[in-house]
Amino acid sequence: MSGPPGTGKTTLAHVLAQELGCPAIIRDEIKQGMVLSTPGYRGGGEDLLNYPTLEAFFEVTRVLLHAGVTVVVEAAFQDKLWRPHLEPLMDLAPLRVIRCATSAAVAHDRIAHRVRHSAHRAAHADHDLLAALASGEHSLESFVPISLDVPTLVVDTSDGYHPGIADIVSFARESAMT
């Protein structure tokens, strides 16, 4: 599960994992657990937990795939940082990419909502992201999707899921069965 911030990746990953009956491995949830174990943690800037989170995320994923467990993994998965970590997993399981997409306005509203309503999101610098979006310093269009030669499904999450959840589950199951 990939896509820019605010596109509904985490929500869809949990729905898909529930439908498939398998675990969801969520990068931001792993980081939040690390934050809880790091007294005095302050996010933003050069976040000292980003690389340990990346390592834990892929180690958990590798262990489960090596054991033959189907998993739904979710993170932004921008190409430059994430592809080198995903490529070795292709030897352990058939991979599929589901890329969440929505308009910049919807993504912005979702990010603003979680800033106001989720104290746990403070670990992920959503305040800084909102400021960068407002100033034009960052745009969701600058997101570089993962470029693996694997089946990819783009899901519009603007108002529900298009294609629908049944089609998304079928797409994921094709991967698990091959």
CNS distance restraints for C-alpha pairs under 8 A (distance, minus, plus):
assign (resid   1 and name CA) (resid   9 and name CA) 6.04 0.50 0.50
assign (resid   1 and name CA) (resid  10 and name CA) 8.00 0.50 0.50
assign (resid   1 and name CA) (resid  13 and name CA) 6.43 0.50 0.50
assign (resid   1 and name CA) (resid  72 and name CA) 7.15 0.50 0.50
assign (resid   1 and name CA) (resid  73 and name CA) 6.02 0.50 0.50
assign (resid   1 and name CA) (resid  74 and name CA) 4.57 0.50 0.50
assign (resid   1 and name CA) (resid  75 and name CA) 6.51 0.50 0.50
assign (resid   1 and name CA) (resid  76 and name CA) 7.78 0.50 0.50
assign (resid   1 and name CA) (resid  97 and name CA) 6.05 0.50 0.50
assign (resid   1 and name CA) (resid  98 and name CA) 4.82 0.50 0.50
assign (resid   1 and name CA) (resid  99 and name CA) 5.83 0.50 0.50
assign (resid   1 and name CA) (resid 100 and name CA) 7.21 0.50 0.50
assign (resid   2 and name CA) (resid   9 and name CA) 6.26 0.50 0.50
assign (resid   2 and name CA) (resid  74 and name CA) 6.10 0.50 0.50
assign (resid   2 and name CA) (resid  75 and name CA) 5.60 0.50 0.50
assign (resid   2 and name CA) (resid  76 and name CA) 4.88 0.50 0.50
assign (resid   2 and name CA) (resid  77 and name CA) 5.45 0.50 0.50
assign (resid   2 and name CA) (resid  78 and name CA) 7.92 0.50 0.50
assign (resid   2 and name CA) (resid  97 and name CA) 7.12 0.50 0.50
assign (resid   2 and name CA) (resid  98 and name CA) 6.16 0.50 0.50
assign (resid   2 and name CA) (resid  99 and name CA) 4.70 0.50 0.50
assign (resid   2 and name CA) (resid 100 and name CA) 6.11 0.50 0.50
assign (resid   2 and name CA) (resid 145 and name CA) 7.77 0.50 0.50
assign (resid   2 and name CA) (resid 146 and name CA) 7.98 0.50 0.50
assign (resid   3 and name CA) (resid   7 and name CA) 6.39 0.50 0.50
assign (resid   3 and name CA) (resid   9 and name CA) 6.71 0.50 0.50
assign (resid   3 and name CA) (resid  75 and name CA) 7.64 0.50 0.50
assign (resid   3 and name CA) (resid  76 and name CA) 5.16 0.50 0.50
assign (resid   3 and name CA) (resid  77 and name CA) 6.92 0.50 0.50
assign (resid   3 and name CA) (resid  78 and name CA) 7.73 0.50 0.50
assign (resid   3 and name CA) (resid  99 and name CA) 5.21 0.50 0.50
assign (resid   3 and name CA) (resid 100 and name CA) 5.02 0.50 0.50
assign (resid   3 and name CA) (resid 101 and name CA) 6.45 0.50 0.50
assign (resid   3 and name CA) (resid 143 and name CA) 7.67 0.50 0.50
assign (resid   3 and name CA) (resid 145 and name CA) 6.96 0.50 0.50
assign (resid   4 and name CA) (resid  76 and name CA) 5.86 0.50 0.50
assign (resid   4 and name CA) (resid 100 and name CA) 7.63 0.50 0.50
assign (resid   4 and name CA) (resid 101 and name CA) 7.51 0.50 0.50
assign (resid   4 and name CA) (resid 140 and name CA) 6.17 0.50 0.50
assign (resid   4 and name CA) (resid 143 and name CA) 6.04 0.50 0.50
assign (resid   5 and name CA) (resid  76 and name CA) 7.12 0.50 0.50
assign (resid   5 and name CA) (resid 107 and name CA) 6.82 0.50 0.50
assign (resid   5 and name CA) (resid 111 and name CA) 7.37 0.50 0.50
assign (resid   5 and name CA) (resid 140 and name CA) 7.50 0.50 0.50
assign (resid   6 and name CA) (resid 106 and name CA) 7.59 0.50 0.50
assign (resid   6 and name CA) (resid 107 and name CA) 4.22 0.50 0.50
assign (resid   6 and name CA) (resid 108 and name CA) 6.62 0.50 0.50
assign (resid   6 and name CA) (resid 109 and name CA) 7.94 0.50 0.50
assign (resid   6 and name CA) (resid 110 and name CA) 5.44 0.50 0.50
assign (resid   6 and name CA) (resid 111 and name CA) 5.44 0.50 0.50
assign (resid   7 and name CA) (resid 100 and name CA) 5.58 0.50 0.50
assign (resid   7 and name CA) (resid 101 and name CA) 5.41 0.50 0.50
assign (resid   7 and name CA) (resid 102 and name CA) 5.64 0.50 0.50
assign (resid   7 and name CA) (resid 106 and name CA) 7.89 0.50 0.50
assign (resid   7 and name CA) (resid 107 and name CA) 5.55 0.50 0.50
assign (resid   7 and name CA) (resid 110 and name CA) 7.97 0.50 0.50
assign (resid   7 and name CA) (resid 157 and name CA) 6.54 0.50 0.50
assign (resid   7 and name CA) (resid 158 and name CA) 7.87 0.50 0.50
assign (resid   8 and name CA) (resid  12 and name CA) 6.12 0.50 0.50
assign (resid   8 and name CA) (resid 100 and name CA) 6.48 0.50 0.50
assign (resid   8 and name CA) (resid 101 and name CA) 7.90 0.50 0.50
assign (resid   8 and name CA) (resid 157 and name CA) 6.34 0.50 0.50
assign (resid   9 and name CA) (resid  13 and name CA) 5.94 0.50 0.50
assign (resid   9 and name CA) (resid  74 and name CA) 6.64 0.50 0.50
assign (resid   9 and name CA) (resid  75 and name CA) 7.51 0.50 0.50
assign (resid   9 and name CA) (resid  99 and name CA) 7.95 0.50 0.50
assign (resid   9 and name CA) (resid 100 and name CA) 6.01 0.50 0.50
assign (resid  10 and name CA) (resid  14 and name CA) 6.26 0.50 0.50
assign (resid  10 and name CA) (resid  26 and name CA) 6.98 0.50 0.50
assign (resid  10 and name CA) (resid  74 and name CA) 6.52 0.50 0.50
assign (resid  11 and name CA) (resid  15 and name CA) 6.36 0.50 0.50
assign (resid  12 and name CA) (resid  16 and name CA) 5.95 0.50 0.50
assign (resid  13 and name CA) (resid  17 and name CA) 6.03 0.50 0.50
assign (resid  13 and name CA) (resid  24 and name CA) 6.41 0.50 0.50
assign (resid  13 and name CA) (resid  72 and name CA) 6.30 0.50 0.50
assign (resid  13 and name CA) (resid  73 and name CA) 7.23 0.50 0.50
assign (resid  13 and name CA) (resid  74 and name CA) 6.43 0.50 0.50
assign (resid  14 and name CA) (resid  18 and name CA) 6.11 0.50 0.50
assign (resid  14 and name CA) (resid  24 and name CA) 6.09 0.50 0.50
assign (resid  15 and name CA) (resid  19 and name CA) 6.20 0.50 0.50
assign (resid  16 and name CA) (resid  20 and name CA) 6.06 0.50 0.50
assign (resid  16 and name CA) (resid  72 and name CA) 7.41 0.50 0.50
assign (resid  16 and name CA) (resid 165 and name CA) 7.71 0.50 0.50
assign (resid  16 and name CA) (resid 168 and name CA) 7.74 0.50 0.50
assign (resid  16 and name CA) (resid 169 and name CA) 6.52 0.50 0.50
assign (resid  17 and name CA) (resid  21 and name CA) 5.71 0.50 0.50
assign (resid  17 and name CA) (resid  22 and name CA) 5.12 0.50 0.50
assign (resid  17 and name CA) (resid  23 and name CA) 5.82 0.50 0.50
assign (resid  17 and name CA) (resid  24 and name CA) 5.57 0.50 0.50
assign (resid  17 and name CA) (resid  71 and name CA) 7.29 0.50 0.50
assign (resid  17 and name CA) (resid  72 and name CA) 5.93 0.50 0.50
assign (resid  18 and name CA) (resid  22 and name CA) 6.60 0.50 0.50
assign (resid  18 and name CA) (resid  23 and name CA) 7.85 0.50 0.50
assign (resid  19 and name CA) (resid 169 and name CA) 7.10 0.50 0.50
assign (resid  20 and name CA) (resid 169 and name CA) 7.05 0.50 0.50
assign (resid  20 and name CA) (resid 173 and name CA) 7.75 0.50 0.50
assign (resid  22 and name CA) (resid  69 and name CA) 7.70 0.50 0.50
assign (resid  22 and name CA) (resid  70 and name CA) 6.13 0.50 0.50
assign (resid  22 and name CA) (resid  71 and name CA) 5.72 0.50 0.50
assign (resid  22 and name CA) (resid  72 and name CA) 7.29 0.50 0.50
assign (resid  23 and name CA) (resid  70 and name CA) 7.53 0.50 0.50
assign (resid  23 and name CA) (resid  71 and name CA) 5.32 0.50 0.50
assign (resid  23 and name CA) (resid  72 and name CA) 6.40 0.50 0.50
assign (resid  24 and name CA) (resid  71 and name CA) 5.93 0.50 0.50
assign (resid  24 and name CA) (resid  72 and name CA) 4.70 0.50 0.50
assign (resid  24 and name CA) (resid  73 and name CA) 5.76 0.50 0.50
assign (resid  24 and name CA) (resid  74 and name CA) 7.49 0.50 0.50
assign (resid  25 and name CA) (resid  57 and name CA) 7.35 0.50 0.50
assign (resid  25 and name CA) (resid  60 and name CA) 7.95 0.50 0.50
assign (resid  25 and name CA) (resid  61 and name CA) 7.20 0.50 0.50
assign (resid  25 and name CA) (resid  71 and name CA) 7.07 0.50 0.50
assign (resid  25 and name CA) (resid  72 and name CA) 6.14 0.50 0.50
assign (resid  25 and name CA) (resid  73 and name CA) 4.66 0.50 0.50
assign (resid  25 and name CA) (resid  74 and name CA) 6.23 0.50 0.50
assign (resid  26 and name CA) (resid  30 and name CA) 6.43 0.50 0.50
assign (resid  26 and name CA) (resid  57 and name CA) 7.72 0.50 0.50
assign (resid  26 and name CA) (resid  73 and name CA) 5.97 0.50 0.50
assign (resid  26 and name CA) (resid  74 and name CA) 4.93 0.50 0.50
assign (resid  26 and name CA) (resid  75 and name CA) 6.50 0.50 0.50
assign (resid  27 and name CA) (resid  31 and name CA) 6.37 0.50 0.50
assign (resid  27 and name CA) (resid  53 and name CA) 7.14 0.50 0.50
assign (resid  27 and name CA) (resid  54 and name CA) 7.41 0.50 0.50
assign (resid  27 and name CA) (resid  57 and name CA) 5.93 0.50 0.50
assign (resid  27 and name CA) (resid  73 and name CA) 7.82 0.50 0.50
assign (resid  27 and name CA) (resid  74 and name CA) 6.19 0.50 0.50
assign (resid  27 and name CA) (resid  75 and name CA) 5.41 0.50 0.50
assign (resid  28 and name CA) (resid  32 and name CA) 6.11 0.50 0.50
assign (resid  28 and name CA) (resid  75 and name CA) 7.32 0.50 0.50
assign (resid  28 and name CA) (resid 124 and name CA) 7.44 0.50 0.50
assign (resid  29 and name CA) (resid  33 and name CA) 6.29 0.50 0.50
assign (resid  30 and name CA) (resid  34 and name CA) 6.39 0.50 0.50
assign (resid  30 and name CA) (resid  53 and name CA) 6.49 0.50 0.50
assign (resid  30 and name CA) (resid  56 and name CA) 7.59 0.50 0.50
assign (resid  30 and name CA) (resid  57 and name CA) 6.87 0.50 0.50
assign (resid  31 and name CA) (resid  35 and name CA) 6.17 0.50 0.50
assign (resid  31 and name CA) (resid  49 and name CA) 7.11 0.50 0.50
assign (resid  31 and name CA) (resid  50 and name CA) 7.56 0.50 0.50
assign (resid  31 and name CA) (resid  53 and name CA) 5.43 0.50 0.50
assign (resid  31 and name CA) (resid 123 and name CA) 7.64 0.50 0.50
assign (resid  32 and name CA) (resid  36 and name CA) 6.32 0.50 0.50
assign (resid  32 and name CA) (resid 120 and name CA) 6.89 0.50 0.50
assign (resid  32 and name CA) (resid 123 and name CA) 6.50 0.50 0.50
assign (resid  33 and name CA) (resid  37 and name CA) 6.55 0.50 0.50
assign (resid  34 and name CA) (resid  38 and name CA) 6.28 0.50 0.50
assign (resid  34 and name CA) (resid  49 and name CA) 7.44 0.50 0.50
assign (resid  34 and name CA) (resid  53 and name CA) 7.50 0.50 0.50
assign (resid  35 and name CA) (resid  39 and name CA) 7.66 0.50 0.50
assign (resid  35 and name CA) (resid  41 and name CA) 6.32 0.50 0.50
assign (resid  35 and name CA) (resid  49 and name CA) 7.80 0.50 0.50
assign (resid  35 and name CA) (resid 123 and name CA) 6.96 0.50 0.50
assign (resid  42 and name CA) (resid  47 and name CA) 7.95 0.50 0.50
assign (resid  42 and name CA) (resid 123 and name CA) 7.50 0.50 0.50
assign (resid  43 and name CA) (resid  47 and name CA) 5.66 0.50 0.50
assign (resid  43 and name CA) (resid 122 and name CA) 7.30 0.50 0.50
assign (resid  43 and name CA) (resid 123 and name CA) 5.41 0.50 0.50
assign (resid  43 and name CA) (resid 124 and name CA) 6.84 0.50 0.50
assign (resid  43 and name CA) (resid 125 and name CA) 6.33 0.50 0.50
assign (resid  44 and name CA) (resid 123 and name CA) 7.85 0.50 0.50
assign (resid  44 and name CA) (resid 124 and name CA) 7.47 0.50 0.50
assign (resid  44 and name CA) (resid 125 and name CA) 5.44 0.50 0.50
assign (resid  44 and name CA) (resid 128 and name CA) 7.41 0.50 0.50
assign (resid  48 and name CA) (resid  52 and name CA) 7.81 0.50 0.50
assign (resid  49 and name CA) (resid  53 and name CA) 5.88 0.50 0.50
assign (resid  50 and name CA) (resid  54 and name CA) 6.24 0.50 0.50
assign (resid  51 and name CA) (resid  55 and name CA) 6.19 0.50 0.50
assign (resid  52 and name CA) (resid  56 and name CA) 6.11 0.50 0.50
assign (resid  53 and name CA) (resid  57 and name CA) 5.97 0.50 0.50
assign (resid  54 and name CA) (resid  58 and name CA) 6.33 0.50 0.50
assign (resid  55 and name CA) (resid  59 and name CA) 6.03 0.50 0.50
assign (resid  56 and name CA) (resid  60 and name CA) 6.04 0.50 0.50
assign (resid  57 and name CA) (resid  61 and name CA) 6.23 0.50 0.50
assign (resid  58 and name CA) (resid  62 and name CA) 5.90 0.50 0.50
assign (resid  58 and name CA) (resid  85 and name CA) 7.27 0.50 0.50
assign (resid  59 and name CA) (resid  63 and name CA) 6.12 0.50 0.50
assign (resid  60 and name CA) (resid  64 and name CA) 6.29 0.50 0.50
assign (resid  61 and name CA) (resid  65 and name CA) 6.11 0.50 0.50
assign (resid  61 and name CA) (resid  71 and name CA) 7.70 0.50 0.50
assign (resid  61 and name CA) (resid  73 and name CA) 7.56 0.50 0.50
assign (resid  62 and name CA) (resid  66 and name CA) 5.87 0.50 0.50
assign (resid  62 and name CA) (resid  89 and name CA) 6.89 0.50 0.50
assign (resid  62 and name CA) (resid  92 and name CA) 7.90 0.50 0.50
assign (resid  63 and name CA) (resid  67 and name CA) 6.27 0.50 0.50
assign (resid  64 and name CA) (resid  68 and name CA) 6.44 0.50 0.50
assign (resid  64 and name CA) (resid  69 and name CA) 5.21 0.50 0.50
assign (resid  64 and name CA) (resid  70 and name CA) 7.61 0.50 0.50
assign (resid  64 and name CA) (resid  71 and name CA) 7.54 0.50 0.50
assign (resid  65 and name CA) (resid  69 and name CA) 5.18 0.50 0.50
assign (resid  65 and name CA) (resid  70 and name CA) 6.67 0.50 0.50
assign (resid  65 and name CA) (resid  71 and name CA) 7.45 0.50 0.50
assign (resid  65 and name CA) (resid  89 and name CA) 7.91 0.50 0.50
assign (resid  65 and name CA) (resid  92 and name CA) 6.03 0.50 0.50
assign (resid  65 and name CA) (resid  93 and name CA) 6.56 0.50 0.50
assign (resid  66 and name CA) (resid  92 and name CA) 6.11 0.50 0.50
assign (resid  70 and name CA) (resid 176 and name CA) 6.86 0.50 0.50
assign (resid  77 and name CA) (resid  81 and name CA) 7.39 0.50 0.50
assign (resid  77 and name CA) (resid  82 and name CA) 5.17 0.50 0.50
assign (resid  77 and name CA) (resid  83 and name CA) 7.37 0.50 0.50
assign (resid  77 and name CA) (resid 145 and name CA) 6.83 0.50 0.50
assign (resid  77 and name CA) (resid 146 and name CA) 5.87 0.50 0.50
assign (resid  78 and name CA) (resid  82 and name CA) 5.87 0.50 0.50
assign (resid  78 and name CA) (resid  83 and name CA) 7.60 0.50 0.50
assign (resid  78 and name CA) (resid 143 and name CA) 6.65 0.50 0.50
assign (resid  78 and name CA) (resid 144 and name CA) 5.25 0.50 0.50
assign (resid  78 and name CA) (resid 145 and name CA) 5.10 0.50 0.50
assign (resid  78 and name CA) (resid 146 and name CA) 5.32 0.50 0.50
assign (resid  79 and name CA) (resid  83 and name CA) 5.25 0.50 0.50
assign (resid  79 and name CA) (resid 144 and name CA) 5.86 0.50 0.50
assign (resid  79 and name CA) (resid 145 and name CA) 5.55 0.50 0.50
assign (resid  79 and name CA) (resid 146 and name CA) 4.10 0.50 0.50
assign (resid  79 and name CA) (resid 147 and name CA) 6.05 0.50 0.50
assign (resid  80 and name CA) (resid  84 and name CA) 7.59 0.50 0.50
assign (resid  80 and name CA) (resid 146 and name CA) 7.87 0.50 0.50
assign (resid  81 and name CA) (resid  85 and name CA) 7.71 0.50 0.50
assign (resid  82 and name CA) (resid  86 and name CA) 6.26 0.50 0.50
assign (resid  82 and name CA) (resid 146 and name CA) 7.29 0.50 0.50
assign (resid  83 and name CA) (resid  87 and name CA) 5.99 0.50 0.50
assign (resid  83 and name CA) (resid 146 and name CA) 6.28 0.50 0.50
assign (resid  83 and name CA) (resid 147 and name CA) 7.14 0.50 0.50
assign (resid  83 and name CA) (resid 148 and name CA) 7.12 0.50 0.50
assign (resid  84 and name CA) (resid  88 and name CA) 7.46 0.50 0.50
assign (resid  85 and name CA) (resid  89 and name CA) 7.51 0.50 0.50
assign (resid  86 and name CA) (resid  90 and name CA) 7.01 0.50 0.50
assign (resid  87 and name CA) (resid  91 and name CA) 7.90 0.50 0.50
assign (resid  87 and name CA) (resid 148 and name CA) 7.70 0.50 0.50
assign (resid  88 and name CA) (resid  92 and name CA) 7.67 0.50 0.50
assign (resid  89 and name CA) (resid  93 and name CA) 6.51 0.50 0.50
assign (resid  89 and name CA) (resid  95 and name CA) 7.92 0.50 0.50
assign (resid  90 and name CA) (resid  94 and name CA) 6.05 0.50 0.50
assign (resid  90 and name CA) (resid  95 and name CA) 6.25 0.50 0.50
assign (resid  94 and name CA) (resid 175 and name CA) 5.75 0.50 0.50
assign (resid  94 and name CA) (resid 176 and name CA) 6.94 0.50 0.50
assign (resid  94 and name CA) (resid 178 and name CA) 6.99 0.50 0.50
assign (resid  95 and name CA) (resid 150 and name CA) 6.47 0.50 0.50
assign (resid  95 and name CA) (resid 151 and name CA) 7.67 0.50 0.50
assign (resid  95 and name CA) (resid 175 and name CA) 6.56 0.50 0.50
assign (resid  96 and name CA) (resid 150 and name CA) 5.85 0.50 0.50
assign (resid  96 and name CA) (resid 151 and name CA) 5.27 0.50 0.50
assign (resid  96 and name CA) (resid 152 and name CA) 5.91 0.50 0.50
assign (resid  96 and name CA) (resid 172 and name CA) 6.89 0.50 0.50
assign (resid  96 and name CA) (resid 175 and name CA) 6.39 0.50 0.50
assign (resid  97 and name CA) (resid 150 and name CA) 7.03 0.50 0.50
assign (resid  97 and name CA) (resid 151 and name CA) 6.38 0.50 0.50
assign (resid  97 and name CA) (resid 152 and name CA) 4.61 0.50 0.50
assign (resid  97 and name CA) (resid 153 and name CA) 6.32 0.50 0.50
assign (resid  98 and name CA) (resid 152 and name CA) 5.72 0.50 0.50
assign (resid  98 and name CA) (resid 153 and name CA) 4.82 0.50 0.50
assign (resid  98 and name CA) (resid 154 and name CA) 5.82 0.50 0.50
assign (resid  98 and name CA) (resid 155 and name CA) 6.92 0.50 0.50
assign (resid  99 and name CA) (resid 152 and name CA) 7.25 0.50 0.50
assign (resid  99 and name CA) (resid 153 and name CA) 6.17 0.50 0.50
assign (resid  99 and name CA) (resid 154 and name CA) 4.72 0.50 0.50
assign (resid  99 and name CA) (resid 155 and name CA) 6.08 0.50 0.50
assign (resid 100 and name CA) (resid 154 and name CA) 5.94 0.50 0.50
assign (resid 100 and name CA) (resid 155 and name CA) 4.95 0.50 0.50
assign (resid 100 and name CA) (resid 156 and name CA) 6.04 0.50 0.50
assign (resid 100 and name CA) (resid 157 and name CA) 6.41 0.50 0.50
assign (resid 101 and name CA) (resid 154 and name CA) 6.87 0.50 0.50
assign (resid 101 and name CA) (resid 155 and name CA) 6.01 0.50 0.50
assign (resid 101 and name CA) (resid 156 and name CA) 4.88 0.50 0.50
assign (resid 101 and name CA) (resid 157 and name CA) 6.02 0.50 0.50
assign (resid 101 and name CA) (resid 158 and name CA) 7.55 0.50 0.50
assign (resid 102 and name CA) (resid 106 and name CA) 6.43 0.50 0.50
assign (resid 102 and name CA) (resid 107 and name CA) 6.49 0.50 0.50
assign (resid 102 and name CA) (resid 156 and name CA) 5.61 0.50 0.50
assign (resid 102 and name CA) (resid 157 and name CA) 5.68 0.50 0.50
assign (resid 102 and name CA) (resid 158 and name CA) 5.06 0.50 0.50
assign (resid 103 and name CA) (resid 107 and name CA) 6.28 0.50 0.50
assign (resid 103 and name CA) (resid 158 and name CA) 7.02 0.50 0.50
assign (resid 104 and name CA) (resid 108 and name CA) 5.97 0.50 0.50
assign (resid 104 and name CA) (resid 140 and name CA) 6.38 0.50 0.50
assign (resid 105 and name CA) (resid 109 and name CA) 6.20 0.50 0.50
assign (resid 106 and name CA) (resid 110 and name CA) 6.22 0.50 0.50
assign (resid 106 and name CA) (resid 158 and name CA) 6.68 0.50 0.50
assign (resid 107 and name CA) (resid 111 and name CA) 6.20 0.50 0.50
assign (resid 108 and name CA) (resid 112 and name CA) 6.11 0.50 0.50
assign (resid 108 and name CA) (resid 130 and name CA) 7.28 0.50 0.50
assign (resid 108 and name CA) (resid 133 and name CA) 7.96 0.50 0.50
assign (resid 109 and name CA) (resid 113 and name CA) 6.06 0.50 0.50
assign (resid 110 and name CA) (resid 114 and name CA) 6.30 0.50 0.50
assign (resid 111 and name CA) (resid 115 and name CA) 6.24 0.50 0.50
assign (resid 111 and name CA) (resid 126 and name CA) 6.69 0.50 0.50
assign (resid 111 and name CA) (resid 130 and name CA) 7.18 0.50 0.50
assign (resid 112 and name CA) (resid 116 and name CA) 6.39 0.50 0.50
assign (resid 112 and name CA) (resid 126 and name CA) 7.93 0.50 0.50
assign (resid 112 and name CA) (resid 130 and name CA) 7.01 0.50 0.50
assign (resid 113 and name CA) (resid 117 and name CA) 6.03 0.50 0.50
assign (resid 114 and name CA) (resid 118 and name CA) 5.09 0.50 0.50
assign (resid 114 and name CA) (resid 121 and name CA) 6.88 0.50 0.50
assign (resid 115 and name CA) (resid 119 and name CA) 7.36 0.50 0.50
assign (resid 115 and name CA) (resid 121 and name CA) 6.67 0.50 0.50
assign (resid 115 and name CA) (resid 122 and name CA) 7.40 0.50 0.50
assign (resid 115 and name CA) (resid 126 and name CA) 6.28 0.50 0.50
assign (resid 115 and name CA) (resid 127 and name CA) 6.53 0.50 0.50
assign (resid 118 and name CA) (resid 122 and name CA) 7.76 0.50 0.50
assign (resid 121 and name CA) (resid 125 and name CA) 7.24 0.50 0.50
assign (resid 121 and name CA) (resid 126 and name CA) 6.75 0.50 0.50
assign (resid 122 and name CA) (resid 126 and name CA) 6.60 0.50 0.50
assign (resid 122 and name CA) (resid 127 and name CA) 7.62 0.50 0.50
assign (resid 125 and name CA) (resid 129 and name CA) 6.36 0.50 0.50
assign (resid 126 and name CA) (resid 130 and name CA) 6.12 0.50 0.50
assign (resid 127 and name CA) (resid 131 and name CA) 6.36 0.50 0.50
assign (resid 128 and name CA) (resid 132 and name CA) 6.15 0.50 0.50
assign (resid 129 and name CA) (resid 133 and name CA) 6.10 0.50 0.50
assign (resid 129 and name CA) (resid 138 and name CA) 7.66 0.50 0.50
assign (resid 130 and name CA) (resid 134 and name CA) 6.10 0.50 0.50
assign (resid 131 and name CA) (resid 135 and name CA) 6.14 0.50 0.50
assign (resid 132 and name CA) (resid 136 and name CA) 6.05 0.50 0.50
assign (resid 132 and name CA) (resid 137 and name CA) 4.88 0.50 0.50
assign (resid 132 and name CA) (resid 138 and name CA) 5.13 0.50 0.50
assign (resid 132 and name CA) (resid 139 and name CA) 7.88 0.50 0.50
assign (resid 133 and name CA) (resid 137 and name CA) 6.17 0.50 0.50
assign (resid 133 and name CA) (resid 138 and name CA) 5.01 0.50 0.50
assign (resid 133 and name CA) (resid 139 and name CA) 5.72 0.50 0.50
assign (resid 138 and name CA) (resid 142 and name CA) 7.32 0.50 0.50
assign (resid 139 and name CA) (resid 143 and name CA) 7.74 0.50 0.50
assign (resid 153 and name CA) (resid 168 and name CA) 7.95 0.50 0.50
assign (resid 153 and name CA) (resid 171 and name CA) 7.75 0.50 0.50
assign (resid 155 and name CA) (resid 161 and name CA) 6.32 0.50 0.50
assign (resid 155 and name CA) (resid 162 and name CA) 5.50 0.50 0.50
assign (resid 155 and name CA) (resid 163 and name CA) 6.03 0.50 0.50
assign (resid 156 and name CA) (resid 160 and name CA) 7.84 0.50 0.50
assign (resid 156 and name CA) (resid 161 and name CA) 5.80 0.50 0.50
assign (resid 156 and name CA) (resid 162 and name CA) 5.08 0.50 0.50
assign (resid 156 and name CA) (resid 163 and name CA) 7.22 0.50 0.50
assign (resid 157 and name CA) (resid 161 and name CA) 4.89 0.50 0.50
assign (resid 157 and name CA) (resid 162 and name CA) 6.63 0.50 0.50
assign (resid 160 and name CA) (resid 164 and name CA) 7.71 0.50 0.50
assign (resid 161 and name CA) (resid 165 and name CA) 6.41 0.50 0.50
assign (resid 163 and name CA) (resid 167 and name CA) 6.12 0.50 0.50
assign (resid 163 and name CA) (resid 168 and name CA) 6.77 0.50 0.50
assign (resid 164 and name CA) (resid 168 and name CA) 6.36 0.50 0.50
assign (resid 165 and name CA) (resid 169 and name CA) 6.02 0.50 0.50
assign (resid 166 and name CA) (resid 170 and name CA) 6.19 0.50 0.50
assign (resid 167 and name CA) (resid 171 and name CA) 6.13 0.50 0.50
assign (resid 168 and name CA) (resid 172 and name CA) 6.28 0.50 0.50
assign (resid 169 and name CA) (resid 173 and name CA) 6.02 0.50 0.50
assign (resid 170 and name CA) (resid 174 and name CA) 6.17 0.50 0.50
assign (resid 171 and name CA) (resid 175 and name CA) 6.94 0.50 0.50
assign (resid 172 and name CA) (resid 176 and name CA) 6.59 0.50 0.50
assign (resid 173 and name CA) (resid 177 and name CA) 6.10 0.50 0.50
assign (resid 174 and name CA) (resid 178 and name CA) 6.34 0.50 0.50
